[in-house]
């Protein structure tokens, strides 16, 4: 996959983001601050992707993805109602991971998984 292909994919993933956070979700009992952590990570990764697509400088060389967040957003909840509430967060988590991996393909940024 060439550099232009990766850049086009990053730009396409960025265009999927909306303006409302969280997208269609609401507060989930027992979730804690993971939704806040996800929102911060989204802003960080989206900013890097936007800078890359626009040809701007990348002021960091790595993205830290949390195994704790991955476990939170990939777990199964007790009720169907809670599952529906968690789905927008899951989709956003997956989008962030996908965008991070695309940025890593540029060779300018590394992705590191942390505990």
N, C-alpha and C positions, 0 to 999 in steps of 0.2 A: 504494500500500500504506500503510495507516494505522499509526500508532504502536503500537496494540494488536496489530496483526498482526505487526509486527516483533518486539515483545516476546515474543509467543507462539512465534515461530520461534526466537528466541534461547533461550528456556526449553526448547524441544524439543531443540535441538542440544546443550544442556548435559546433558540427561537421557541422551544416548547415551554419554557418557563412562563408563568403568568405573573400577575401583579398582586394577587391575594395570597397571603400566607396565614395559616396552612391552607392549601388548596382543598376546600371542601371538608376539612377535618374539624374536629372540635376537641375540647379537653377530654382526655381519657384518664379515668381514675387509675392510679398506680403507675402512670407513665413517668412521673417525676419531671426532671428538667431535660430529658432526652429530646423533646420537641424544640427546646431552645438551642441545644447543642446542634441539632440538625439544621436549624435556621442559620446559625452562625457559619456552619460548614458550607451550606449552600451559597451564602454570600461570598465566602472566600474562594470557593471553586469557580463560581460564576464570574467573579472578578478576574481571576487568572485566565479563564477561557476567553473572556471578552478582550482582555489585553492581548492575548496571543492572536486572536482573530483580527484585531485592529492593527497588529504589528507593533504594539507597545512593548515596553520593557516588562520582564517578569522578575519581580523583586524577591522571589523565593525560589528555591530549587526542589521543594518537596511538598507533597500533600500527605498529611497524616489522617488515615482512616481508622476509626475505632472499632475494634472487635465487639466492644460493649454495645455500641450503637447498632452494629449489624445484628447482634443477638436480640436486641430490643425490637427492631423493626421486622425481623424475620420470624419471630415467635408466633405461636398460635394462642389466641385469647379464648377465654371461657365461653363467651356468647357471640352469636352472629352479629348482634348490634355493635359490640366492641370491635369485632373484626372489620365491620364496615367503617367504623371511625378510624381504625388504624391504616386502612388501605391507602389513603392519600399520602401518609407518611412513608409507607413502604415504597410507593411509586417514586417519591422524591428521593429516598435513600438510594434506590437503584439507579436513578438518573444521575445522582452525584457520583456514585461509584463508576458508572459508565463514562461520564465526562472526565473523571480523574484518570481512568485508564487510557482514554484517548489522548489526554494531555501528556501522559507518560510516553505514548508512542512518538511524540515529537522529539524525544531525547533531551528536552530542556527541563523536564520536571520528573521527579521520581515519586512513586506512591509507596508509602510505608504504612503497614498495619500495626497499630499499637493496641495494648491491652487497656 
